[in-house]
C-alpha cells in the first residue's frame, strides 16, 4: 500500500490497511509517502491490528542498514526492504 504524502491522509491509509487485513492479507507492505508517514502507517498496523509489516525504504544505500535496524528495534516495523 502507499503511505500518504502528508499526515492528513493517515486515517485513510490506516483504514485501507484494516480492510486488507480483514480480507485476509497476511502482511502490510508500506511504500511511497514520506519516511514519517511510512513509519506511522506501519506502526499503526502493528500496534492496532497486530499485523506483520514491511517498511519499503528509499534513500541512500549507505545509511540503509542503520535506518532498517532502527526501524525494527524501535518496534515500528517487522521487516525492511529497499526500493532499488
C-alpha positions as CSV (number, residue, x, y, z in Angstrom):
1,X,0.0,0.0,0.0
2,X,1.0,3.6,-0.4
3,X,1.6,5.9,2.6
4,X,0.1,9.3,2.2
5,X,2.2,12.4,1.3
6,X,1.0,14.2,4.4
7,X,-0.1,13.3,7.9
8,X,-3.6,14.4,6.9
9,X,-4.0,11.2,4.9
10,X,-3.0,8.8,7.7
11,X,-6.6,7.9,8.7
12,X,-7.4,6.8,5.1
13,X,-4.2,4.7,4.9
14,X,-4.8,3.0,8.2
15,X,-8.4,2.2,7.2
16,X,-7.1,0.7,3.9
17,X,-4.7,-1.5,5.9
18,X,-7.5,-2.6,8.2
19,X,-9.7,-3.5,5.2
20,X,-6.8,-5.5,3.7
21,X,-6.2,-7.4,6.9
22,X,-9.9,-8.1,7.3
23,X,-9.9,-9.5,3.8
24,X,-7.2,-12.0,4.7
25,X,-3.9,-10.2,4.0
26,X,-1.0,-11.6,6.0
27,X,1.4,-8.7,5.5
28,X,1.1,-5.0,5.2
29,X,3.8,-3.6,3.0
30,X,4.1,0.2,3.0
31,X,5.9,2.3,0.4
32,X,5.7,5.8,-1.1
33,X,4.7,8.8,1.0
34,X,7.3,10.3,3.3
35,X,9.7,8.5,5.7
36,X,7.5,9.6,8.6
37,X,4.1,8.6,7.1
38,X,5.5,5.2,6.0
39,X,6.6,4.5,9.6
40,X,3.4,5.8,11.1
41,X,1.3,3.5,8.9
42,X,3.5,0.5,9.7
43,X,3.4,1.3,13.4
44,X,-0.4,1.7,13.5
45,X,-0.9,-1.6,11.6
46,X,1.4,-3.4,14.0
47,X,0.1,-1.9,17.3
48,X,-3.6,-1.6,16.5
49,X,-4.2,-4.5,14.1
50,X,-1.4,-7.0,15.2
51,X,-0.2,-7.1,11.6
52,X,3.2,-8.1,10.3
53,X,4.6,-5.1,8.4
54,X,7.2,-4.4,5.7
55,X,8.6,-0.9,5.5
56,X,9.8,-0.2,2.0
57,X,12.6,2.4,2.2
58,X,14.1,4.6,-0.3
59,X,17.1,6.9,0.0
60,X,20.8,6.4,0.1
61,X,22.2,2.9,0.3
62,X,25.0,3.9,2.7
63,X,22.6,4.5,5.6
64,X,20.1,1.8,4.8
65,X,21.3,-0.7,7.3
66,X,21.3,1.8,10.2
67,X,17.8,3.0,9.3
68,X,16.5,-0.5,8.9
69,X,17.9,-1.7,12.2
70,X,16.5,1.4,14.0
71,X,13.0,0.8,12.5
72,X,12.9,-2.8,13.6
73,X,14.4,-2.4,17.0
74,X,12.1,0.6,17.8
75,X,9.1,-1.6,17.0
76,X,7.9,0.5,14.1
77,X,8.0,-2.5,11.6
78,X,8.9,-6.2,11.4
79,X,10.7,-6.1,8.1
80,X,12.5,-3.5,6.0
81,X,13.1,-3.6,2.2
82,X,14.8,-1.2,0.0
83,X,13.5,0.2,-3.3
84,X,16.1,0.0,-6.0
